[in-house]
């Protein structure tokens, strides 16, 4: 089990690297191909759309193929899709390449989350926090590497070629390492209530939290480099350091936040970190001068939210965790896709500075759901039972 978890950490590190540079390289893609904001919004929505689609099929694929084959296939597909991204030029084909990238890495990410939650049932939030900490680690290291490559004259295509090489490591990982399927997947086959979560209010509470949290996070990461360079007068060569700092604090929060959630209670920590992250974002947007340095601190608090949501899903749907996490990932993809696209569209219509406040409103909804949605969460429609919440 320990070896499998180490493999999971290495793979999530690669996924973090890929996600971190999408927004970072967006201005360079825009300048290279002369796309406008609406076209860039469409392009940036491609990966979240693929992630959304992966959530619809991930549970069934994990059940039928097992995590080992899913890791192999997703590593192969994401590598091919990145190569297509480097070769293609037209907006439609580039968007399709991003869709395949999002779909492939989504399958891998869902599998790794499902495995970790099932392998460590007594400390889900802690180990999921460690897993997402390594996601943050990739998101710290690779923006710095990408920034150095840009400074030496390498264009955005060369950086994506390096990422394709990194993901090639996932292919032998699927063969060499014996990664057992999530314990919950085995339970799904014999669960008499398979799919019953779809009539449970708790599931829709969780799904709503996921939609608006991911919409806020992806909206920030997709457009923050453009915002900093255009409205905060940050040198384009310094932007990677803002992204790196964001994910450095993201890693710290992921590793420590799970322990706080296990000790203080999932729901309470969820609301607290959502509010703190939203306040840092407001300060960065509203303030001038040095206030822009608060943007990375958003990552410190945002990092704690998603592992808690996955831990809640695994805890409360132990016989259907893979499928539930897959559906929640679909919700995440929907939030990410709409956010990335909508900010670009609104940027054309009402001005980008105004449109970039949209992630603040999304996080405000998360805070409201976290604090005022507990009553819905407690009352289960599955037999009229009430869940005992962690203290």
PENORFEN-V273332 format. One record per backbone hydrogen bond with DSSP energy under -1.0 kcal/mol. CO is the residue of the C=O (numbers start at 1). NH is the residue of the N-H. If there is no record, write none. Layout:
CO&NH / CO&NH
This chain:
1&5 / 2&6 / 3&7 / 4&8 / 5&9 / 6&10 / 7&11 / 8&12 / 9&13 / 10&14 / 11&15 / 12&16 / 13&17 / 14&18 / 15&19 / 16&20 / 17&21 / 21&25 / 25&29 / 26&30 / 27&31 / 28&32 / 29&33 / 30&34 / 30&35 / 36&40 / 37&41 / 38&42 / 39&43 / 40&44 / 41&45 / 43&46 / 45&49 / 46&50 / 47&51 / 48&52 / 49&53 / 50&54 / 51&55 / 54&58 / 57&61 / 58&62 / 59&63 / 60&64 / 61&65 / 66&70 / 67&71 / 68&72 / 69&73 / 70&74 / 71&75 / 72&76 / 73&77 / 74&78 / 75&79 / 76&80 / 77&81 / 78&82 / 79&83 / 80&84 / 81&85 / 82&86 / 83&87 / 84&88 / 90&94 / 91&95 / 92&96 / 93&97 / 94&98 / 95&99 / 96&100 / 97&101 / 98&102 / 99&103 / 100&104 / 101&105 / 102&106 / 103&107 / 104&108 / 105&109 / 106&110 / 107&111 / 108&112 / 109&113 / 110&114 / 111&115 / 112&116 / 113&117 / 114&118 / 115&119 / 116&120 / 120&123 / 123&127 / 124&128 / 125&129 / 126&130 / 127&131 / 128&132 / 129&133 / 130&134 / 131&135 / 132&136 / 133&137 / 134&138 / 135&139 / 136&140 / 137&141 / 138&142 / 140&144 / 141&145 / 142&146 / 143&147 / 144&148 / 145&149 / 146&150 / 147&151 / 148&152 / 149&154 / 150&153 / 155&159 / 156&160 / 157&161 / 158&162 / 159&163 / 160&164 / 161&165 / 162&166 / 163&167 / 164&168 / 166&169 / 167&170 / 168&171 / 169&173 / 170&174 / 172&176 / 173&177 / 177&179 / 182&185 / 182&186 / 183&187 / 184&188 / 191&194 / 193&196 / 195&198 / 196&199 / 197&200 / 200&204 / 201&205 / 202&206 / 203&207 / 204&208 / 205&209 / 206&210 / 207&211 / 208&212 / 209&213 / 210&214 / 211&215 / 212&216 / 213&217 / 214&218 / 215&219 / 216&220 / 217&221 / 218&222 / 219&223 / 220&224 / 223&227 / 224&228 / 225&229 / 226&230 / 227&231 / 228&232 / 228&234 / 235&238 / 235&239 / 238&241 / 239&243 / 240&244 / 241&245 / 242&246 / 243&247 / 244&248 / 245&249 / 246&250 / 247&251 / 248&252 / 249&253 / 250&254 / 251&255 / 252&256 / 253&257 / 256&260 / 257&261 / 258&262 / 259&263 / 260&264 / 261&265 / 265&269 / 266&270 / 267&271 / 268&272 / 269&273 / 270&274 / 271&275 / 272&276 / 273&277 / 274&278 / 275&279 / 276&280 / 277&281 / 278&282 / 279&283 / 280&284 / 281&285 / 282&286 / 283&287 / 288&291 / 289&292 / 290&293 / 291&294 / 292&295 / 295&298 / 296&299 / 297&301 / 298&302 / 299&303 / 301&304 / 302&305 / 304&308 / 305&309 / 306&310 / 307&311 / 308&312 / 309&313 / 310&314 / 311&315 / 312&316 / 313&317 / 317&320 / 320&324 / 321&325 / 322&326 / 323&327 / 324&328 / 325&329 / 326&330 / 327&331 / 328&332 / 329&333 / 330&334 / 331&335 / 332&336 / 333&337 / 334&338 / 335&339 / 336&340 / 337&341 / 338&342 / 339&343 / 340&344 / 341&345 / 342&346 / 343&347 / 344&348 / 345&349 / 346&350 / 351&355 / 352&356 / 354&357 / 355&358 / 357&361 / 358&362 / 359&363 / 360&364 / 361&365 / 362&366 / 363&367 / 364&368 / 365&369 / 366&370 / 367&371 / 368&372 / 369&373 / 373&377 / 374&378 / 375&379 / 378&387 / 381&383 / 385&380
